[in-house]
Amino acid sequence: MFPWIALHLSNIPHTAQGFPGVLADSGGGSGSGPFWLLPKIEISPSILFQWGFFPFANTLFASWLSIIVVLAIFIPASRKKAIVPKGLQNFVEWAVEQMLGFCEEIVGREWARRLFPFVATIFLFVLASNWAELIPGVDSLGSPGPGAHPVAGIFLLGNDSNNFTPWFRPASSDLNFTLALALISVVVTQIYGFRTLGPRAHLGKYLVNPFKNPIGAFVGILEAITETMRLISFSFRLFGNVFAGDVLLIILGTLVPALGATVFYPLELFVGFIQAFVFAALTLVFISLAITGHEETAGAAHAEVAH
């Protein structure tokens, strides 16, 4: 499938013109030229190969890697459970307790037990996808492009230094990935609304007779528009933050070797966590609103004011 293993050394400082007076020969006819070129920054993911009508992108493989990482942590921790947890089991139980406690604060104990698997899965999957950009080899290991001549079979130098297709790119930096997650979040929210309130009461949030209740009809239109806007806000918020962080690490790792990218690792760890938390928390809040009728919301508000 991949005849070459091309290693793109992006942690070497360079400019678009290369080092002054430092020339390199890639060993395959590229001749003299800049020692390293700036990496190619592309918004769309790279297609590695296609099977029938199904293209396989590098972000797809990164999403599989994220799933494997999550499973590799939670499956061993849940197999041989000790009464007094320690090590990995202790960490996993602590993480589960924190996530479950947060769910209980938003939707109550009963609904938290029901929604926890879905919300926790979203959080962990998005978190692993966000933090994939910090794994060595992501965005730097790949297959050489047409006309590239790897040195010693694996290194790309000179004019060939950015002529390659990375095998892995953080899944969250792909708008298709974030849009799919946003669509899943919105659809599941609507399903819970229909199942809990019933079709009549749930649709009644959006379809109100304007002659009987003009204000309610206007609010219903706003809520219908809001449901559509959630797809945009969900997908672009996550995509924009992760893609920007990925580009930041690539560029700084190129301009300042070794320390350039690592200095920003704590920041990217924080941003990746916050974005995963926001995505999961908003999903939980929206489901909470979907399973609550207008009358219940108004009653709760009056009770809070009276209290």
C-alpha positions as CSV (number, residue, x, y, z in Angstrom):
1,M,0.0,0.0,0.0
2,F,2.8,2.4,1.0
3,P,6.0,1.8,-0.9
4,W,8.0,4.4,1.0
5,I,8.2,5.5,4.6
6,A,9.1,9.2,4.3
7,L,10.1,11.1,7.5
8,H,9.5,14.8,7.1
9,L,11.9,16.5,9.6
10,S,9.8,19.6,10.4
11,N,11.7,20.3,13.6
12,I,14.6,21.9,11.7
13,P,14.7,25.7,11.4
14,H,14.3,27.2,8.0
15,T,12.9,29.9,5.9
16,A,11.2,29.7,2.6
17,Q,14.5,30.3,1.0
18,G,16.4,27.9,3.2
19,F,19.6,28.7,5.2
20,P,21.8,31.3,3.6
21,G,24.7,29.5,1.9
22,V,23.5,26.1,3.0
23,L,22.5,23.9,0.1
24,A,21.4,20.3,0.0
25,D,21.0,17.6,-2.6
26,S,18.1,15.3,-1.9
27,G,20.0,12.5,-3.6
28,G,17.5,12.0,-6.4
29,G,18.1,14.8,-8.9
30,S,16.6,17.7,-7.0
31,G,19.9,19.4,-7.2
32,S,21.1,22.3,-5.1
33,G,18.4,24.3,-3.3
34,P,17.1,25.2,0.1
35,F,17.9,22.7,2.9
36,W,14.3,22.7,4.2
37,L,11.1,24.1,3.0
38,L,8.2,25.4,5.0
39,P,5.6,22.7,5.6
40,K,2.4,22.7,3.5
41,I,-0.6,23.9,5.4
42,E,-3.9,22.5,4.0
43,I,-7.3,22.8,5.5
44,S,-8.7,19.7,3.8
45,P,-7.4,16.3,4.9
46,S,-5.2,14.2,2.6
47,I,-6.7,11.1,0.9
48,L,-4.3,8.2,1.4
49,F,-6.2,5.7,-0.8
50,Q,-9.7,4.9,-2.0
51,W,-11.7,1.7,-1.7
52,G,-14.5,1.8,-4.2
53,F,-16.5,4.9,-3.4
54,F,-15.0,5.3,0.1
55,P,-12.0,7.5,0.5
56,F,-9.7,6.9,3.4
57,A,-8.2,10.2,4.7
58,N,-5.3,10.6,7.2
59,T,-7.8,12.2,9.7
60,L,-9.8,8.9,9.6
61,F,-6.8,6.9,10.6
62,A,-6.1,9.4,13.4
63,S,-9.6,9.0,14.7
64,W,-9.1,5.2,14.8
65,L,-5.9,5.8,16.7
66,S,-7.8,8.0,19.2
67,I,-10.4,5.2,19.7
68,I,-7.6,2.6,20.2
69,V,-6.0,4.9,22.9
70,V,-9.2,5.3,24.8
71,L,-9.9,1.6,24.7
72,A,-6.3,0.8,25.7
73,I,-6.8,2.9,28.9
74,F,-10.3,1.8,30.0
75,I,-10.4,-1.9,29.1
76,P,-7.4,-2.9,31.2
77,A,-8.6,-0.7,34.1
78,S,-12.0,-2.5,34.2
79,R,-10.9,-6.1,33.8
80,K,-9.3,-6.9,37.2
81,K,-11.0,-4.5,39.6
82,A,-9.7,-4.4,43.1
83,I,-11.7,-3.4,46.2
84,V,-9.0,-0.8,46.9
85,P,-8.2,0.7,43.5
86,K,-4.7,1.8,42.7
87,G,-2.7,2.7,39.6
88,L,-4.6,2.9,36.3
89,Q,-7.9,1.6,37.9
90,N,-7.7,4.4,40.5
91,F,-7.2,7.0,37.9
92,V,-10.0,5.7,35.7
93,E,-12.5,5.5,38.6
94,W,-11.6,9.0,39.7
95,A,-12.2,10.3,36.1
96,V,-15.5,8.5,35.9
97,E,-16.6,9.9,39.2
98,Q,-15.8,13.4,38.2
99,M,-17.7,13.1,34.9
100,L,-20.7,11.4,36.5
101,G,-20.8,14.1,39.2
102,F,-20.8,16.8,36.6
103,C,-23.7,15.1,34.8
104,E,-25.7,14.9,38.0
105,E,-25.2,18.6,38.6
106,I,-26.7,19.4,35.2
107,V,-29.6,16.8,34.8
108,G,-30.0,15.2,38.2
109,R,-29.0,11.7,39.4
110,E,-31.6,9.7,37.5
111,W,-31.0,11.3,34.1
112,A,-27.2,11.4,34.7
113,R,-27.1,7.6,34.8
114,R,-28.9,7.4,31.5
115,L,-26.9,10.1,29.7
116,F,-23.5,9.5,31.1
117,P,-22.4,6.8,28.6
118,F,-23.2,9.0,25.6
119,V,-21.7,12.3,27.1
120,A,-18.6,10.6,28.5
121,T,-17.9,8.9,25.2
122,I,-18.1,12.2,23.3
123,F,-15.8,13.8,25.9
124,L,-13.2,11.1,25.8
125,F,-13.2,10.7,22.0
126,V,-12.9,14.4,21.4
127,L,-10.2,14.7,24.0
128,A,-8.1,11.9,22.5
129,S,-8.6,13.4,19.0
130,N,-7.6,16.8,20.2
131,W,-4.5,15.6,22.0
132,A,-3.4,13.5,19.0
133,E,-1.5,16.5,17.7
134,L,0.9,16.1,20.6
135,I,1.9,12.6,19.6
136,P,5.3,12.4,17.8
137,G,4.9,11.3,14.2
138,V,1.5,12.9,13.7
139,D,1.8,15.3,10.7
140,S,5.4,14.2,10.2
141,L,5.3,10.6,9.1
142,G,3.9,9.9,5.6
143,S,4.4,8.8,2.0
144,P,6.6,10.8,-0.4
145,G,4.8,12.7,-3.1
146,P,5.3,12.4,-6.9
147,G,8.9,13.2,-7.9
148,A,10.2,13.0,-4.3
149,H,13.5,11.2,-3.7
150,P,14.0,10.2,-0.1
151,V,17.6,10.1,1.2
152,A,18.6,6.8,2.7
153,G,15.0,5.7,1.9
154,I,13.3,7.6,4.6
155,F,14.4,11.3,4.8
156,L,13.1,14.1,2.6
157,L,15.5,17.0,2.1
158,G,15.8,20.1,0.0
159,N,13.0,20.9,-2.4
160,D,11.4,17.5,-1.5
161,S,11.2,18.3,2.2
162,N,7.5,19.2,2.2
163,N,6.6,16.9,-0.8
164,F,4.8,14.2,1.2
165,T,1.4,13.1,2.4
166,P,1.2,12.6,6.2
167,W,-0.4,9.3,7.4
168,F,-1.9,10.8,10.5
169,R,-3.5,14.2,11.1
170,P,-5.5,15.1,14.2
171,A,-9.1,14.2,13.5
172,S,-10.5,17.3,15.2
173,S,-8.6,19.4,12.6
174,D,-10.9,18.0,9.9
175,L,-14.2,19.9,9.5
176,N,-15.9,16.7,8.4
177,F,-15.2,15.1,11.7
178,T,-16.4,18.0,13.8
179,L,-19.5,18.4,11.7
180,A,-20.4,14.7,12.0
181,L,-20.0,14.9,15.8
182,A,-22.2,18.1,15.9
183,L,-24.8,16.3,13.8
184,I,-24.8,13.3,16.1
185,S,-25.2,15.6,19.1
186,V,-28.1,17.5,17.6
187,V,-29.9,14.4,16.4
188,V,-29.5,12.6,19.7
189,T,-30.8,15.7,21.5
190,Q,-34.0,15.7,19.3
191,I,-34.5,11.9,19.9
192,Y,-34.4,12.4,23.7
193,G,-36.9,15.3,23.3
194,F,-39.3,13.2,21.3
195,R,-39.0,10.1,23.5
196,T,-39.4,12.1,26.8
197,L,-42.0,14.7,26.0
198,G,-43.7,13.0,23.1
199,P,-44.0,14.3,19.5
200,R,-46.8,16.8,20.3
201,A,-45.2,18.5,23.3
202,H,-41.7,18.5,21.7
203,L,-42.8,19.9,18.4
204,G,-44.9,22.4,20.4
205,K,-41.7,24.1,21.4
206,Y,-41.2,25.1,17.8
207,L,-44.7,25.2,16.2
208,V,-46.9,27.6,18.1
209,N,-50.1,29.2,16.8
210,P,-49.1,32.8,16.2
211,F,-52.8,34.0,16.5
212,K,-53.1,32.5,20.0
213,N,-49.6,33.2,21.3
214,P,-47.6,35.5,19.0
215,I,-44.7,35.7,21.5
216,G,-44.5,31.9,21.8
217,A,-44.6,31.6,18.0
218,F,-41.7,34.0,17.7
219,V,-39.7,32.1,20.5
220,G,-40.5,28.8,18.7
221,I,-39.0,30.2,15.4
222,L,-35.9,31.3,17.3
223,E,-35.5,27.9,18.9
224,A,-35.8,26.2,15.5
225,I,-33.1,28.5,14.1
226,T,-30.9,27.9,17.2
227,E,-31.0,24.1,16.6
228,T,-29.6,24.7,13.1
229,M,-27.0,27.2,14.4
230,R,-25.8,24.6,16.9
231,L,-24.4,22.6,14.0
232,I,-22.3,25.5,12.9
233,S,-21.1,26.6,16.4
234,F,-20.3,23.1,17.5
235,S,-18.3,22.1,14.4
236,F,-16.5,25.4,13.7
237,R,-15.5,26.0,17.4
238,L,-13.8,22.7,17.7
239,F,-12.3,22.7,14.2
240,G,-11.0,26.2,14.5
241,N,-9.2,25.7,17.8
242,V,-7.6,22.4,17.1
243,F,-6.6,23.3,13.5
244,A,-5.0,26.5,14.7
245,G,-3.1,24.7,17.4
246,D,-1.9,22.1,15.0
247,V,-0.6,24.7,12.6
248,L,1.0,26.5,15.6
249,L,2.9,23.4,16.6
250,I,4.1,22.7,13.1
251,I,5.3,26.2,12.3
252,L,7.0,26.7,15.7
253,G,8.5,23.3,15.6
254,T,10.0,24.2,12.2
255,L,11.3,27.7,13.1
256,V,12.7,26.7,16.5
257,P,13.9,23.1,16.7
258,A,13.1,21.0,19.8
259,L,11.9,23.8,22.1
260,G,9.6,25.7,19.6
261,A,6.7,23.2,19.8
262,T,7.3,21.8,23.3
263,V,6.9,25.2,24.9
264,F,3.3,25.3,23.7
265,Y,2.5,21.7,24.7
266,P,0.9,22.8,28.0
267,L,-1.2,25.4,26.2
268,E,-2.4,22.8,23.7
269,L,-3.1,20.3,26.4
270,F,-5.3,22.9,28.1
271,V,-7.1,24.0,24.9
272,G,-7.7,20.4,23.9
273,F,-9.2,19.6,27.3
274,I,-11.4,22.7,27.3
275,Q,-12.7,22.1,23.8
276,A,-13.6,18.5,24.6
277,F,-15.3,19.6,27.9
278,V,-17.3,22.4,26.2
279,F,-18.5,20.0,23.4
280,A,-19.6,17.4,25.9
281,A,-21.1,19.9,28.4
282,L,-23.1,21.8,25.8
283,T,-24.4,18.5,24.5
284,L,-25.6,17.6,28.0
285,V,-27.2,21.0,28.5
286,F,-29.0,20.9,25.2
287,I,-30.4,17.4,26.0
288,S,-31.4,18.7,29.4
289,L,-33.4,21.5,27.7
290,A,-34.9,19.1,25.2
291,I,-36.3,16.8,27.9
292,T,-37.8,19.7,29.7
293,G,-41.1,21.2,28.6
294,H,-41.8,24.9,28.5
295,E,-44.2,24.6,31.5
296,E,-41.5,22.8,33.6
297,T,-38.9,25.4,32.7
298,A,-41.2,28.3,33.6
299,G,-42.3,26.5,36.9
300,A,-38.7,26.0,37.8
301,A,-37.9,29.6,37.1
302,H,-40.8,30.8,39.3
303,A,-39.8,28.5,42.1
304,E,-36.2,29.7,42.0
305,V,-37.4,33.4,42.1
306,A,-39.7,32.6,45.0
307,H,-36.9,30.8,46.9
